[in-house]
Amino acid sequence: MELAIHNWMRAETIATTIRRIAAQGYTRFEIAGSPEQYDTTEVRKLLKENNVRCWGSVTLMLGQRNLLAKNEAQRAASVQYVKDVVKMVKELDGQMVSVVPGTVGKLVPDGRPEEEWQWAVDAMKEIYAYSESVGIVLGIEPINRFETYFINRADQALALAAATGPNCGVCLDTFHMNIEEVDMFAAIRNAAPKLAGFHVADNNRMAPGMGNLDWQKIVQTLREVNYDKVLSVEFCAPLDRTPANPFPGSIDEMPENLSPEQEKFLVDHGSSSVTEEFYSMLTRESYNTLSKLI
């Protein structure tokens, strides 16, 4: 297994991110699903210069992005967005895209369950036809009930993957599994044949090793099911705004490259823009915890 890390959790230049993770020992990178922000020729150059390879990307389902929207035009725009993410990953020589079907933070359905299921299946099939044509694997990612009402558990993601196409997989995330699964290890074993990606954060969404998840058992279970791909670090540090904050001064008051939509996305995750010092500590703790286990 190799270690990757996402870059959507902090607003900074992509050059800063790639140079930091290369210096800390990461060999893979999972780029934020914001294709409008990146020149893939320039990113490819940065990755090569730092001996880091792109693993994939994750869809950022913010604003109007929703594959199960009632509005047909909104669904079509959301399908095109995910296709654009797939295209970006292809241009960076990556291998997979994890897909969250619904808008993150949207907790009220647009239609009846059978309607939304069909809208999601139709959208995923259209994206799948494109991703298959360019050789990129899709992994449907379940996230917790406080961020979406649609696809919270591995078995639900497996059902949508089966309805999408034979090569469609799932992407599991330890933070979300810790909330939604009765037994996260059973969920990993059940999803093993379709496991396209694996995201890691601790139970408190801090860096792996800063909470109470059993990382030795998690990695051991992945080995047992012959998962030999990439662990993608995706913490989203919850920021304490009280005098009890154990990390004072961790909020970045003047972030670079932070759009209003991205800022809302972070705030909706209980986080915020964070300082380079705090963020570097989190990426380093993640590497130190996991690198000795994989």
PEBEL-V685236 format. One record per residue. PHI is phi in radians with two decimals (* if undefined). Layout:
PHI / PHI
This chain:
* / -2.10 / -1.84 / -2.11 / -2.55 / -1.34 / -2.17 / -1.37 / -1.40 / -2.43 / -1.42 / -2.85 / -1.23 / -1.20 / -1.11 / -1.05 / -1.08 / -1.12 / -1.15 / -1.12 / -1.20 / -1.11 / -1.14 / -1.49 / 1.98 / -1.17 / -1.95 / -2.28 / -2.44 / -1.99 / -1.37 / -1.03 / -1.32 / -2.28 / -1.03 / -1.20 / -1.62 / -2.08 / -1.65 / -1.14 / -1.11 / -1.21 / -1.15 / -1.00 / -1.11 / -1.09 / -1.10 / -1.11 / -1.07 / -1.89 / 0.96 / -2.09 / -1.94 / -1.26 / -1.64 / 3.08 / -2.66 / -2.24 / -1.20 / -1.82 / -1.51 / -1.93 / 1.09 / -1.64 / -1.27 / -2.88 / -1.28 / -2.08 / -1.22 / -1.17 / -1.26 / -1.11 / -1.15 / -1.15 / -1.11 / -1.09 / -1.15 / -1.23 / -1.07 / -1.10 / -1.01 / -1.14 / -1.05 / -1.12 / -1.14 / -1.04 / -1.07 / -1.05 / -1.12 / -1.04 / -1.19 / -1.73 / 1.10 / -1.42 / -2.15 / -2.56 / -2.29 / -1.52 / -2.06 / -1.66 / -1.19 / -1.77 / -1.11 / -1.22 / 1.67 / -1.58 / -2.02 / -1.98 / -1.11 / -1.58 / -2.72 / -1.23 / -0.94 / -1.20 / -1.17 / -1.14 / -1.06 / -1.16 / -1.06 / -1.15 / -1.09 / -1.06 / -1.14 / -1.12 / -1.09 / -1.16 / -1.13 / -1.06 / -1.03 / -1.25 / -1.10 / -1.14 / -1.18 / -1.93 / 1.37 / -1.90 / -1.53 / -1.70 / -2.27 / -1.31 / -1.90 / -1.35 / -2.22 / -1.26 / -1.10 / -1.46 / -2.04 / -2.78 / -1.66 / -2.09 / 1.20 / -1.85 / -2.14 / -1.09 / -1.14 / -1.20 / -1.12 / -1.11 / -1.13 / -1.20 / -1.11 / -1.11 / -1.31 / -1.45 / 3.00 / -1.10 / -1.74 / -1.32 / -2.02 / -2.27 / -2.19 / -1.68 / -2.38 / -1.10 / -1.08 / -1.23 / -1.08 / -1.07 / -1.54 / -1.77 / -1.57 / -1.11 / -2.50 / -1.11 / -1.27 / -1.14 / -1.11 / -1.08 / -1.11 / -1.15 / -1.53 / -0.84 / -1.11 / -2.01 / -1.33 / -1.64 / -2.82 / -2.58 / -1.73 / -2.28 / -2.66 / -1.40 / -1.06 / -1.70 / 1.14 / -1.43 / -1.09 / -0.90 / 1.76 / -1.85 / -2.35 / -2.06 / -1.26 / -1.56 / -1.21 / -1.11 / -1.22 / -1.10 / -1.16 / -1.07 / -1.13 / -1.10 / -1.13 / -1.05 / -1.67 / 1.12 / -1.41 / -2.21 / -1.66 / -2.22 / -1.71 / -1.82 / -1.23 / -2.54 / -1.30 / -2.56 / -1.01 / -1.27 / -1.65 / -1.51 / -1.76 / -1.95 / -1.10 / -1.47 / -0.93 / -1.34 / -2.22 / -1.07 / 1.36 / -1.53 / -1.51 / -1.51 / -1.40 / -2.33 / -1.25 / -1.61 / 1.04 / -1.79 / -1.37 / -0.99 / -1.16 / -1.18 / -1.08 / -1.10 / -1.06 / -1.14 / -1.13 / -1.12 / -1.61 / 1.32 / -2.08 / -2.94 / -1.24 / -2.12 / -1.23 / -1.09 / -1.08 / -1.17 / -1.14 / -1.10 / -1.09 / -1.16 / -1.17 / -1.20 / -1.07 / -1.05 / -1.09 / -1.10 / -1.26 / -1.60 / -1.09 / -1.45 / -1.79 / -1.53
